[in-house]
Amino acid sequence: MVAGRYELERPLGHGAMAVVDLVRDVELGRSVALKRLAENLARDDELRARFLREARLAARLAHPNVVHVYDVGEDDGRPFMAMEYVDGETLAELVARRGPLPPDEAAELGIQACRGLAAVHAAGLVHRDVKPQNLLLRRDGVLKLGDFGIAFGLEGTRLTMAGTVLGTAAYLAPEQARGEEVTASADVYGVGAVLYELLTGRPPRAPSSIAELAATATIEPPAGAPPELAAVVMRCLDPDPRRRPASAAAVAQELAATLPDAPTLALPEHPSLRATEIISRSRGRRRVRPAVALTVVALAAIGGGIAAVVASTGGGSTPPPVTVARVSPVPHAATAEQQAQNLAAWLTRYSR
Amino acid sequence: MKRAAVLAATAAALAGCGSQVAQPKPVQPKLPRALAQSWAQQTTAIAASLAANNGCDAQTRVAALQQEVLAAVNAHRIPRRLLEPLSSGVNDLAAQITCTPPPAPKEEDNGKRHKKHGDKGGD
């Protein structure tokens, strides 16, 4: 029993830094995933404090594409976080099982990952460890971004741990590998690397040393992918963070535009922030460039309040494209009763 | 200057009219009416159970709702754009509901009672 309420059921996985078990929350009567810092690392005061601090920040996030963190604490000096248990498989397992995915399916998964990341970034956090192993696909097709607590702020430690870093290397942005300041743009790079793997069955890079990892390497476009989708992926993988798409939400929009059936685009949740401006709430306040803010206001005015996307067909004489209205998610509520009411209202709204 | 302003205003007005004509009405994806109404009723019943502090009943109901939604998804009855918000909404609701059944009477109580009787007899 951990912290007097979590009854261990079975191990789910373990790495160099943490172990994850499926546990039964005996107080609430549900299964959750319990992640604990590895015993040897729990003796490190700084690591322990950082794990708890970042886990508490992650616990504030509530988004359908982000694994919910329910509880954070310490048990016998060992920090833990209780998270939503996602019954499904990781994208790494999906690719291992099926190989390269059809472009539309890869793009759809990328959109979900970007929505989750946009929520993370909107909270002023940077995930720093976006990779297929940390993206969990539930059986019903909902993708969840997971693995907080370890990911935040621990990149320096990872780099010193041979074997750990090389397993993650293919998805690290070059500036992250060099130990430079990491912004949300590093997560955009991670999304690009994940998409690349979904499309080709292999990561964009396979460095054999830390030095090679930090170096800027030439990446070939994903073979077989439609050109417009390949272009989005390659922009995400740009070695220069300033040349990557401005935000995860922007990537979601670009991916949606590659889908064939006039896709719905969620507007960026915080379009006034560029990914390169989001460092971490704990490190400094976010800045908004006036020019960017003005551009967003102008775009909103042009859009006329309609959250829709017109799929470009290229020709000037083509008939007006069909637009699809934005689909709102069911608003998240603090209580189950309110959540049920929100869902009922949503169902009524989207009824024919 | 004044003329330029008038021209600009006219151009803007014309552009506005043109775009209004050209702008197609956005298509709103919709759930089949019968399904949506049935699920909305079920969800309202779940809210009522929760309001009555009957989490166990709500949990049973939400499990049934989840099954129905899954069946509809598998039968391709849900528009693609509604799949994610619908399934997330239902699953989020299910995750928030807890069932705490009333504690069962413990066997130890009987033993204690017997003991007490014994104690009393001893007195």
Interface residues (C-beta under 8 A of the other chain):
Chain A: L28 G29 R30 P64 H68 E84 Q112 R138 D140 G141 V142 D261 A262 P263 T264 G304 I306 A308 P320 P321 V322 T323 V324 A325 V327 S328 P329 V330 H332 T335 A336 E337 Q339 A340 Q341 N342 L343 A344 W346 L347 T348 Y350 S351 R352
Chain B: A22 Q23 P24 K25 P26 V27 Q28 P29 K30 L31 P32 R33 A36 Q37 W39 A40 T43 T44 I46 A47 L50 A51 G55 A58 L70 V73 R80 R81 L82 L83 E84 P85 L86 S87 S88 G89 V90 N91 D92 L93 A95 Q96 I97 T98 C99 T100
